[in-house]
């Protein structure tokens, strides 16, 4: 079958391992279902897989793609939940020590067919296209968990999103606006800040700019480059919710500010199956549509990877079949 896959780990030149070609038809174990992929979205996780981060060398070749939407054999339209846990685990599957994501142990969604546990294929509402639904499982689910499960923020409070154009950031802007929060966003360029305004941000600022007032919560995916600004931006008792560190994971902790102002730092990774179902329902009820910055045939996947590697995103990059 057709697939976009990583041939081997390549930390220094990840795109050198990116291959568009043929892979064997997948087997379908008991309890799993085959999904004919109609659309799949690109995530930073796919670049990390090409680099060999979070995946053992013996797992290669590995079909890329954590997210997707498609059809079950009976024609049911579904959205993929990317977190695959131990069937014996009870509770939040993101805390399962044996949990994995598509592309870490199981082959991914950038292919004609992806095989997932039956519970990981959720019904797709008719109000979302396949391309829009393919954005839900990683970036949008992460944003939903950050905002509604981890932050503790309430409608009417002020949130700051560090970075204006990535998949998680654009999701946070749309979800925050729909939930009644005042949404502030930083962006490195005028174009990225204009995108945030278009998505519903109430105010935008240059990266590192002094804000008019302190905020109730900051949402971090950037890491080292923005961490100091995030800490200074918080009100006493405020919260930073972190789901990524694209610029580096080792900033100064600023512990004196942390304890003196009684700040909270909370981590968030992906989300549960139930949270994905709630996210899909919320988007359907509120009429929220994920921002797709680029949509292209899966055969042109290399162009999408090049855009993400260069930081030239304006929403989600989606591949279609």
Residue frames relative to the residue before (quaternion, step in Angstrom):
aa qw qx qy qz dx dy dz
X 1.0000 0.0000 0.0000 0.0000 0.00 0.00 0.00
X 0.5869 -0.5606 0.4453 0.3782 3.57 -1.27 0.36
X 0.1242 0.7874 -0.5967 0.0926 3.57 -1.07 0.76
X 0.2731 -0.6867 0.6438 0.1985 3.51 -1.39 0.40
X 0.1056 0.8424 -0.5079 0.1456 3.58 -0.41 1.19
X 0.4450 -0.6445 0.5566 0.2772 3.50 -1.42 0.30
X 0.3534 -0.7646 0.5002 0.2006 3.58 -0.69 1.05
X 0.7826 -0.0923 0.1125 0.6054 3.57 1.10 -0.76
X 0.5765 -0.5700 0.4265 0.4009 3.62 -1.17 0.29
X 0.0168 0.7891 -0.6127 0.0408 3.56 -0.98 0.87
X 0.2196 -0.8352 0.4876 0.1288 3.62 0.15 1.25
X 0.7535 0.4332 -0.2231 0.4413 3.60 0.93 -0.85
X 0.7920 0.1153 -0.0427 0.5980 3.58 1.11 -0.62
X 0.1375 -0.8657 0.4701 0.1033 3.59 0.54 1.16
X 0.6689 0.5160 -0.3257 0.4245 3.61 0.95 -0.75
X 0.5285 0.6201 -0.4179 0.4019 3.60 1.21 -0.24
X 0.7008 0.4464 -0.2613 0.4913 3.61 1.20 -0.48
X 0.5241 0.6453 -0.4069 0.3786 3.58 1.29 -0.07
X 0.0092 -0.8108 0.5830 -0.0511 3.57 -0.74 1.10
X 0.1624 -0.7438 0.6424 0.0879 3.54 -1.07 0.87
X 0.3752 0.7349 -0.4787 0.3000 3.58 -0.43 1.17
X 0.6872 -0.4673 0.3725 0.4131 3.54 -1.13 -0.71
X 0.0508 -0.7598 0.6476 0.0272 3.53 -1.20 0.74
X 0.6348 -0.5407 0.3725 0.4073 3.63 -1.15 0.44
X 0.5709 -0.5587 0.4709 0.3744 3.56 -1.20 0.54
X 0.4403 -0.7271 0.4543 0.2668 3.62 -0.84 0.86
X 0.4205 -0.6404 0.5735 0.2902 3.53 -1.28 0.49
X 0.2819 -0.7542 0.5731 0.1523 3.58 -1.18 0.61
X 0.2402 -0.7973 0.5357 0.1405 3.63 -0.17 1.24
X 0.6625 -0.4632 0.3939 0.4374 3.56 -1.30 0.20
X 0.7949 0.2788 -0.2287 0.4880 3.55 -0.97 0.91
X 0.6552 0.4662 -0.3065 0.5094 3.58 1.30 -0.10
X 0.1973 -0.7581 0.6074 0.1317 3.56 -1.32 0.33
X 0.3864 -0.6837 0.5532 0.2781 3.59 -1.14 0.55
X 0.1347 -0.7730 0.6165 0.0652 3.56 -1.02 0.84
X 0.3131 -0.7205 0.5891 0.1892 3.57 -0.81 1.02
X 0.3227 -0.7975 0.4823 0.1650 3.55 -0.39 1.26
X 0.1734 -0.7758 0.6017 0.0778 3.54 -0.94 1.02
X 0.7839 -0.0578 0.0462 0.6164 3.58 1.16 -0.63
X 0.0108 -0.7805 0.6249 -0.0136 3.57 -1.17 0.67
X 0.2697 -0.7906 0.5308 0.1433 3.58 -0.91 0.86
X 0.4770 -0.6811 0.5002 0.2415 3.51 -1.23 0.71
X 0.0755 -0.7875 0.6114 0.0208 3.56 -1.07 0.81
X 0.6384 -0.5032 0.4073 0.4164 3.56 -1.27 0.35
X 0.5519 0.6219 -0.3863 0.3993 3.58 1.14 -0.59
X 0.6298 0.5414 -0.3386 0.4422 3.60 1.07 -0.68
X 0.6333 0.4991 -0.3306 0.4904 3.60 1.06 -0.65
X 0.6369 0.5153 -0.3340 0.4662 3.59 1.02 -0.74
X 0.6171 0.5364 -0.3471 0.4594 3.58 1.06 -0.71
X 0.6361 0.5210 -0.3254 0.4670 3.58 0.97 -0.83
X 0.6753 0.4766 -0.2881 0.4835 3.58 1.10 -0.66
X 0.5139 -0.6603 0.4092 0.3639 3.58 1.23 -0.30
X 0.4620 0.6733 -0.4522 0.3588 3.59 1.24 0.35
X 0.8398 0.1702 -0.1410 0.4960 3.58 -0.85 0.99
X 0.7199 0.3428 -0.2340 0.5563 3.57 1.23 0.28
X 0.4332 -0.6997 0.5050 0.2601 3.56 -0.95 0.87
X 0.6125 -0.5966 0.3784 0.3548 3.56 -1.07 0.78
X 0.6636 0.5227 -0.3187 0.4299 3.59 1.03 -0.71
X 0.5646 0.6028 -0.3881 0.4090 3.62 1.26 -0.14
X 0.5917 0.5708 -0.3723 0.4307 3.60 1.19 -0.31
X 0.5011 -0.1561 -0.8510 0.0194 1.59 -2.18 1.29
X 0.1475 -0.7879 0.5957 0.0512 3.56 -1.09 0.80
X 0.3728 -0.6944 0.5698 0.2329 3.56 -0.84 1.00
X 0.3739 -0.7531 0.5077 0.1881 3.55 -0.82 1.04
X 0.5902 0.6063 -0.4228 0.3246 3.55 -1.35 0.11
X 0.1645 -0.8003 0.5731 0.0637 3.57 -0.47 1.26
X 0.7768 0.3568 -0.1453 0.4982 3.55 1.03 -0.86
X 0.2021 0.7946 -0.5655 0.0896 3.53 -1.25 0.32
X 0.1221 -0.7398 0.6523 0.1108 3.49 -1.41 0.16
X 0.1806 0.7999 -0.5518 0.1522 3.55 -1.01 0.74
X 0.6242 -0.5556 0.4325 0.3385 3.51 -1.27 -0.55
X 0.3774 -0.6634 0.5965 0.2483 3.53 -1.15 0.73
X 0.6998 -0.4769 0.3084 0.4333 3.62 -1.17 0.32
X 0.7011 0.4484 -0.2779 0.4798 3.62 1.12 -0.59
X 0.6283 -0.5740 0.3244 0.4130 3.59 1.29 0.17
X 0.4404 0.6911 -0.4626 0.3381 3.63 1.25 -0.03
X 0.3467 -0.7342 0.5507 0.1936 3.58 -0.90 0.98
X 0.0112 -0.8345 0.5471 -0.0650 3.58 -0.68 1.11
X 0.2948 -0.6875 0.6367 0.1869 3.50 -1.47 0.37
X 0.3923 -0.7405 0.4969 0.2256 3.58 -0.93 0.83
X 0.2145 -0.6927 0.6679 0.1674 3.53 -1.21 0.72
X 0.3724 -0.8073 0.4273 0.1643 3.54 -0.52 1.26
X 0.6304 0.5471 -0.3353 0.4368 3.60 1.19 -0.47
X 0.0581 -0.7968 0.6014 -0.0113 3.56 -0.63 1.16
X 0.0984 -0.8465 0.5233 -0.0033 3.52 -0.44 1.26
X 0.6586 -0.4494 0.4179 0.4354 3.50 -1.41 -0.10
X 0.4706 -0.7024 0.4476 0.2912 3.65 -0.67 1.00
X 0.6725 0.4944 -0.3039 0.4593 3.60 1.16 -0.50
X 0.5187 0.6527 -0.4143 0.3651 3.62 1.26 -0.19
X 0.1536 -0.7708 0.6132 0.0794 3.56 -1.06 0.81
X 0.7132 0.4139 -0.3188 0.4674 3.57 -0.81 1.00
X 0.8028 -0.2652 0.2251 0.4842 3.52 -1.35 -0.38
X 0.3394 -0.7878 0.4731 0.2006 3.59 -0.39 1.20
X 0.5758 0.5766 -0.3980 0.4214 3.62 1.18 -0.29
X 0.6839 0.4558 -0.2768 0.4979 3.60 1.26 -0.32
X 0.4242 0.6915 -0.4636 0.3562 3.57 1.29 0.02
X 0.3918 -0.7461 0.4763 0.2508 3.65 -0.54 1.07
X 0.7070 0.4289 -0.2606 0.4983 3.59 1.21 -0.36
X 0.4359 0.7069 -0.4682 0.3018 3.59 1.22 0.10
X 0.0907 -0.7781 0.6202 0.0405 3.51 -1.22 0.56
X 0.3834 -0.6835 0.5564 0.2761 3.56 -1.31 0.11
X 0.6183 -0.4611 0.4542 0.4458 3.52 -1.25 0.23
X 0.7798 0.2798 -0.2900 0.4790 3.57 -1.07 0.94
X 0.6355 0.4917 -0.3649 0.4703 3.64 1.18 -0.01
X 0.7906 0.0849 -0.0308 0.6057 3.57 1.00 -0.87
X 0.7526 0.3077 -0.1496 0.5626 3.53 1.05 -0.89
X 0.5629 -0.6169 0.4344 0.3376 3.57 -1.06 0.79
X 0.4808 -0.7399 0.4197 0.2124 3.53 -1.06 0.89
X 0.7072 -0.5298 0.3479 0.3133 3.50 -1.46 -0.09
X 0.5473 0.5952 -0.4229 0.4090 3.63 1.22 -0.02
X 0.5424 0.5816 -0.3882 0.4656 3.55 0.61 1.20
X 0.6714 -0.4630 0.3759 0.4400 3.55 -1.29 0.11
X 0.8056 0.0645 0.0177 0.5886 3.57 1.01 -0.91
X 0.0763 -0.7534 0.6504 0.0596 3.54 -1.12 0.76
X 0.2511 -0.7671 0.5769 0.1256 3.56 -1.05 0.83
X 0.0408 0.8041 -0.5862 0.0903 3.57 -0.72 1.13
X 0.6153 -0.4907 0.4265 0.4457 3.61 -1.22 0.24
X 0.6184 -0.5867 0.3692 0.3702 3.58 -1.03 0.80
X 0.6672 0.5122 -0.3119 0.4418 3.62 0.99 -0.78
X 0.6424 0.5351 -0.3264 0.4408 3.61 1.22 -0.30
X 0.6270 0.4654 -0.3503 0.5173 3.59 1.27 0.19
X 0.0813 -0.8262 0.5574 -0.0124 3.57 -0.26 1.33
X 0.5879 -0.5879 0.4082 0.3770 3.61 -1.07 0.61
X 0.3094 -0.7328 0.5798 0.1760 3.56 -1.01 0.88
X 0.3805 -0.7194 0.5204 0.2585 3.61 -0.76 0.94
X 0.5735 -0.6161 0.4093 0.3522 3.61 -1.07 0.64
X 0.6054 0.5955 -0.3533 0.3925 3.59 1.17 -0.44
X 0.6904 0.4014 -0.2697 0.5381 3.59 1.28 -0.21
X 0.4054 -0.6697 0.5596 0.2722 3.56 -1.00 0.80
X 0.6603 -0.4753 0.3723 0.4466 3.58 -1.25 0.20
X 0.6489 0.5208 -0.3268 0.4483 3.61 0.94 -0.83
X 0.6668 0.4856 -0.3016 0.4782 3.59 0.95 -0.84
X 0.6625 0.5096 -0.3077 0.4546 3.58 0.93 -0.87
X 0.6287 0.5605 -0.3310 0.4254 3.59 1.11 -0.67
X 0.6149 0.5481 -0.3451 0.4498 3.60 1.26 -0.19
X 0.5588 0.6905 -0.3571 0.2889 3.57 1.20 -0.50
X 0.7245 0.5673 -0.2646 0.2885 3.54 0.73 -1.13
X 0.7820 0.2682 -0.1655 0.5377 3.62 1.06 -0.52
X 0.7713 0.3517 -0.2155 0.4847 3.62 0.33 -1.18
X 0.7219 0.4336 -0.2653 0.4695 3.58 0.73 -0.98
X 0.6370 0.5097 -0.3344 0.4718 3.59 1.00 -0.71
X 0.6254 0.5255 -0.3333 0.4708 3.59 1.01 -0.76
X 0.6601 0.5027 -0.3051 0.4674 3.59 0.92 -0.91
X 0.6383 0.5318 -0.3226 0.4535 3.59 0.97 -0.86
X 0.6747 0.4816 -0.2946 0.4754 3.58 0.90 -0.91
X 0.6213 0.5455 -0.3433 0.4455 3.60 0.94 -0.83
X 0.7574 0.4275 -0.2130 0.4451 3.54 0.76 -1.09
X 0.8246 0.3069 -0.1286 0.4576 3.56 0.67 -1.13
X 0.7246 0.4027 -0.2452 0.5027 3.60 1.16 -0.44
X 0.8057 0.3452 -0.1448 0.4590 3.58 0.86 -0.96
X 0.7039 0.5273 -0.3024 0.3674 3.62 0.87 -0.83
X 0.2834 -0.7678 0.5260 0.2313 3.60 0.92 -0.83
X 0.4305 0.7048 -0.4665 0.3166 3.59 1.23 0.16
X 0.2761 -0.7582 0.5757 0.1324 3.54 -1.24 0.65
X 0.6337 -0.5050 0.4050 0.4235 3.59 -1.19 0.41
X 0.7332 0.3727 -0.3056 0.4797 3.55 -0.95 0.94
X 0.6290 0.5100 -0.3462 0.4737 3.59 1.20 -0.35
X 0.4741 -0.6854 0.4926 0.2507 3.57 -1.33 0.31
X 0.0963 -0.7844 0.6124 0.0198 3.53 -0.91 1.02
X 0.2039 -0.7540 0.6135 0.1159 3.56 -1.17 0.72
X 0.1660 -0.7664 0.6164 0.0716 3.54 -0.87 1.05
X 0.2580 -0.7677 0.5695 0.1405 3.57 -0.67 1.11
X 0.7755 0.2064 -0.1976 0.5630 3.57 -0.40 1.24
X 0.2702 -0.8419 0.4583 0.0903 3.52 -0.69 1.13
X 0.8148 0.3831 -0.1407 0.4119 3.60 0.98 -0.62
X 0.5405 0.6339 -0.4154 0.3654 3.63 1.16 -0.17
X 0.7094 -0.4806 0.3099 0.4120 3.56 -1.27 0.27
X 0.6819 0.4583 -0.2958 0.4874 3.61 0.88 -0.88
X 0.6559 0.5305 -0.3174 0.4332 3.59 0.93 -0.87
X 0.6790 0.4733 -0.3053 0.4709 3.59 0.84 -0.91
X 0.6216 0.5273 -0.3431 0.4668 3.60 1.07 -0.66
X 0.6432 0.5256 -0.3231 0.4536 3.60 0.95 -0.85
X 0.6334 0.5312 -0.3367 0.4508 3.58 0.96 -0.81
X 0.7100 0.4593 -0.2716 0.4595 3.58 0.77 -1.02
X 0.6735 0.4884 -0.3020 0.4654 3.59 0.92 -0.86
X 0.6564 0.5185 -0.3137 0.4493 3.58 0.94 -0.86
X 0.6478 0.5074 -0.3166 0.4718 3.56 0.94 -0.87
X 0.6796 0.4939 -0.2972 0.4538 3.61 0.87 -0.92
X 0.6985 0.4723 -0.2621 0.4694 3.59 1.13 -0.65
X 0.5749 -0.6433 0.3624 0.3525 3.60 1.23 0.07
X 0.4806 0.6298 -0.4725 0.3862 3.58 1.12 0.56
X 0.4524 -0.6205 0.5505 0.3275 3.55 -1.26 0.39
X 0.1678 -0.8339 0.5250 0.0278 3.55 -0.50 1.24
X 0.0382 -0.7632 0.6449 -0.0107 3.54 -0.77 1.15
X 0.1036 -0.8080 0.5800 -0.0045 3.55 -1.03 0.84
X 0.2166 -0.7337 0.6216 0.1686 3.56 -1.15 0.65
X 0.0155 0.7949 -0.6062 0.0194 3.55 -1.17 0.63
X 0.5307 -0.6725 0.4264 0.2904 3.55 -1.05 0.80
X 0.7998 0.2055 -0.1003 0.5551 3.61 1.07 -0.62
X 0.6459 -0.5170 0.3959 0.3985 3.52 -1.29 0.37
X 0.6338 0.5416 -0.3303 0.4427 3.58 1.05 -0.77
X 0.6684 0.4898 -0.3043 0.4698 3.58 0.95 -0.84
X 0.6519 0.4961 -0.3216 0.4749 3.60 1.00 -0.72
X 0.6195 0.5326 -0.3425 0.4640 3.59 1.07 -0.69
X 0.6139 0.5394 -0.3414 0.4643 3.58 1.06 -0.72
X 0.6514 0.5166 -0.3172 0.4563 3.58 0.93 -0.90
X 0.6394 0.5144 -0.3219 0.4721 3.58 0.99 -0.79
X 0.6399 0.5321 -0.3153 0.4560 3.56 0.98 -0.86
X 0.6942 0.4784 -0.2672 0.4666 3.58 1.06 -0.77
X 0.6941 -0.5021 0.2723 0.4382 3.59 1.24 -0.14
X 0.3942 0.7140 -0.4953 0.2992 3.62 1.21 0.09
X 0.4396 -0.7079 0.4903 0.2555 3.55 -0.98 0.87
X 0.7815 -0.0391 0.0167 0.6225 3.58 1.13 -0.67
X 0.1490 -0.7717 0.6104 0.0984 3.56 -1.19 0.58
X 0.1384 -0.7910 0.5953 0.0275 3.55 -1.20 0.65
X 0.5545 -0.5595 0.4828 0.3827 3.53 -1.22 0.39
X 0.6236 -0.5454 0.3990 0.3931 3.56 -1.15 0.57
X 0.8311 0.2026 -0.1698 0.4893 3.57 -0.86 0.99
X 0.4579 0.7110 -0.4401 0.3018 3.60 1.26 -0.06
X 0.5280 -0.5982 0.4945 0.3447 3.55 -1.20 0.56
X 0.3251 -0.7688 0.5241 0.1689 3.56 -0.82 1.01
X 0.6204 -0.5605 0.3841 0.3916 3.62 -1.14 0.48
X 0.7782 -0.0694 0.0533 0.6218 3.57 1.15 -0.62
X 0.5936 -0.5717 0.4185 0.3816 3.55 -1.23 0.25
X 0.3829 -0.7500 0.5104 0.1742 3.53 -1.18 0.66
X 0.5800 -0.6038 0.4309 0.3366 3.55 -1.29 0.35
X 0.8155 -0.0087 0.0342 0.5777 3.57 1.09 -0.67
X 0.1798 -0.7559 0.6213 0.1013 3.55 -1.18 0.70
X 0.2076 -0.7746 0.5903 0.0913 3.54 -1.04 0.88
X 0.1255 -0.8479 0.5139 -0.0355 3.50 -0.40 1.39
X 0.0728 0.7525 -0.6539 0.0286 3.53 -1.02 0.94
X 0.5957 0.6159 -0.3381 0.3891 3.59 1.30 -0.26
X 0.3208 -0.7878 0.4756 0.2242 3.58 0.93 -0.88
X 0.8858 0.0212 -0.0219 0.4630 3.53 -1.03 -0.92
X 0.6836 0.5223 -0.3036 0.4096 3.61 0.85 -0.91
X 0.7956 0.2949 -0.1432 0.5094 3.60 1.05 -0.65
X 0.4393 0.7507 -0.4355 0.2318 3.60 1.23 -0.25
X 0.6528 0.5133 -0.3274 0.4508 3.60 0.86 -0.88
X 0.6509 0.5047 -0.3091 0.4756 3.58 0.96 -0.85
X 0.6354 0.5326 -0.3326 0.4494 3.59 0.97 -0.81
X 0.6636 0.5002 -0.3090 0.4627 3.60 0.90 -0.87
X 0.6924 0.4767 -0.2812 0.4628 3.59 0.92 -0.88
X 0.6426 0.5660 -0.3184 0.4066 3.59 1.15 -0.56
X 0.6370 0.5976 -0.3167 0.3699 3.60 1.19 -0.49
X 0.4712 -0.6097 0.5648 0.2955 3.50 -1.26 0.63
X 0.6136 -0.4877 0.4304 0.4478 3.61 -1.19 0.25
X 0.8016 0.2434 -0.2058 0.5057 3.56 -0.89 0.96
X 0.4758 0.6989 -0.4208 0.3286 3.58 1.28 0.04
X 0.3630 -0.7398 0.5391 0.1740 3.54 -1.34 0.23
X 0.1584 -0.7160 0.6671 0.1314 3.52 -1.22 0.68
X 0.1314 -0.7666 0.6251 0.0661 3.56 -0.86 0.99
X 0.1281 -0.8259 0.5490 -0.0026 3.56 -0.62 1.21
X 0.0269 0.8025 -0.5958 0.0147 3.57 -0.89 0.94
X 0.8053 0.1139 -0.0792 0.5764 3.58 1.24 0.15
X 0.1366 -0.7750 0.6127 0.0720 3.55 -1.33 0.25
X 0.0113 -0.8717 0.4899 0.0029 3.56 0.77 1.06
X 0.7182 0.4193 -0.2582 0.4916 3.61 1.15 -0.51
X 0.7408 -0.3258 0.2125 0.5477 3.58 1.27 0.05
X 0.3378 -0.7943 0.4856 0.1387 3.53 -1.03 0.84
X 0.6817 0.5010 -0.2859 0.4501 3.60 1.18 0.26
X 0.1550 0.7903 -0.5793 0.1258 3.64 0.58 1.04
X 0.6200 -0.4785 0.4343 0.4450 3.55 -1.31 0.07
X 0.4519 -0.7112 0.4691 0.2644 3.59 -0.84 0.95
X 0.2152 -0.7967 0.5310 0.1921 3.61 1.20 -0.52
X 0.0422 0.8745 -0.4820 0.0339 3.54 0.94 0.98
X 0.6097 0.5572 -0.3752 0.4207 3.62 1.00 -0.66
X 0.6564 0.4799 -0.3081 0.4939 3.58 0.96 -0.85
X 0.6266 0.5705 -0.3368 0.4105 3.57 0.98 -0.88
X 0.7698 0.3577 -0.2240 0.4789 3.59 0.70 -1.00
X 0.6449 0.5387 -0.3472 0.4163 3.60 0.97 -0.74
X 0.7504 0.3452 -0.1982 0.5278 3.59 1.00 -0.81
X 0.3803 -0.7589 0.4564 0.2667 3.58 1.33 0.13
X 0.1891 0.7953 -0.5406 0.1988 3.53 0.86 1.06
X 0.2715 -0.7356 0.5925 0.1848 3.56 -1.28 0.36
X 0.1070 -0.7498 0.6493 0.0690 3.54 -1.11 0.78
X 0.0389 -0.8233 0.5629 -0.0620 3.55 -0.58 1.22
X 0.2914 -0.7526 0.5655 0.1699 3.56 -0.94 0.88
X 0.0508 -0.7814 0.6216 0.0232 3.55 -1.21 0.59
X 0.0010 0.7885 -0.6143 0.0289 3.55 -0.95 0.93
X 0.8470 -0.0919 0.0331 0.5225 3.56 -0.70 1.13
X 0.3161 -0.7252 0.5669 0.2296 3.59 -1.01 -0.85
X 0.5974 -0.5867 0.4163 0.3545 3.54 -1.28 0.27
X 0.6712 -0.4638 0.3814 0.4348 3.53 -1.33 0.18
X 0.6602 0.5058 -0.3160 0.4565 3.61 0.91 -0.87
X 0.6390 0.5146 -0.3288 0.4677 3.59 1.03 -0.74
X 0.6261 0.5182 -0.3416 0.4720 3.59 1.03 -0.70
X 0.6359 0.5163 -0.3303 0.4690 3.58 0.98 -0.80
X 0.6628 0.4926 -0.3068 0.4732 3.60 0.97 -0.83
X 0.6198 0.5399 -0.3371 0.4591 3.58 1.01 -0.79
X 0.6631 0.4994 -0.3082 0.4646 3.59 0.84 -0.95
X 0.6558 0.5095 -0.3048 0.4662 3.58 0.97 -0.87
X 0.6484 0.5223 -0.3165 0.4545 3.59 0.97 -0.90
X 0.6631 0.4974 -0.3085 0.4666 3.58 0.89 -0.91
X 0.6489 0.5177 -0.3134 0.4613 3.57 1.02 -0.82
X 0.6914 0.4813 -0.2771 0.4621 3.58 0.90 -0.95
X 0.7493 0.4051 -0.2116 0.4792 3.59 0.95 -0.91
X 0.4331 -0.7123 0.4543 0.3141 3.58 1.25 -0.16
X 0.3554 0.7402 -0.4930 0.2878 3.59 1.14 0.62
X 0.1098 -0.7850 0.6083 0.0424 3.56 -0.95 0.92
X 0.4599 -0.6743 0.4922 0.3026 3.62 -0.77 0.92
X 0.4388 -0.6762 0.5262 0.2709 3.53 -1.06 0.79
X 0.1218 -0.7780 0.6145 0.0473 3.58 -0.69 1.12
X 0.2705 -0.8037 0.5146 0.1270 3.53 -0.51 1.22
X 0.7866 -0.0218 0.0335 0.6161 3.57 1.16 -0.63
X 0.0541 -0.7719 0.6334 0.0092 3.54 -1.00 0.91
X 0.1103 0.8064 -0.5646 0.1370 3.56 -0.69 1.07
X 0.6086 -0.5381 0.4121 0.4125 3.60 -1.19 0.39
X 0.5892 -0.5961 0.4140 0.3551 3.56 -1.09 0.70
X 0.5698 0.5936 -0.3770 0.4253 3.58 1.18 -0.48
X 0.7040 0.4158 -0.2495 0.5189 3.60 1.23 -0.46
X 0.2096 0.8416 -0.4831 0.1203 3.59 1.22 0.40
X 0.5954 0.5924 -0.3802 0.3874 3.60 0.98 -0.73
X 0.6294 0.5389 -0.3396 0.4451 3.59 1.00 -0.77
X 0.6523 0.5086 -0.3151 0.4652 3.58 1.01 -0.76
X 0.6399 0.5119 -0.3208 0.4750 3.58 0.99 -0.81
X 0.6367 0.5272 -0.3305 0.4554 3.60 0.98 -0.78
X 0.6356 0.5238 -0.3303 0.4610 3.59 1.00 -0.79
X 0.6824 0.4820 -0.2977 0.4619 3.57 0.87 -0.93
X 0.6488 0.5205 -0.3242 0.4506 3.59 0.93 -0.83
X 0.7051 0.4447 -0.2528 0.4911 3.60 1.09 -0.72
X 0.4750 -0.6868 0.4322 0.3405 3.60 1.26 -0.10
X 0.4786 0.6845 -0.4192 0.3560 3.57 1.23 0.43
X 0.3224 0.7522 -0.5098 0.2652 3.56 0.79 1.03
X 0.0574 -0.7663 0.6387 0.0396 3.53 -1.24 0.57
X 0.7549 -0.0561 0.0300 0.6527 3.53 0.97 0.97
X 0.7336 -0.4220 0.2957 0.4431 3.55 -1.26 -0.27
X 0.3030 -0.6902 0.6262 0.1993 3.55 -1.27 0.63
X 0.0613 -0.8244 0.5617 -0.0334 3.56 -0.62 1.19
X 0.2109 -0.7488 0.6180 0.1137 3.53 -1.05 0.90
X 0.1516 -0.8006 0.5765 0.0605 3.58 -0.94 0.86
X 0.2563 -0.7349 0.6099 0.1494 3.53 -1.33 0.51
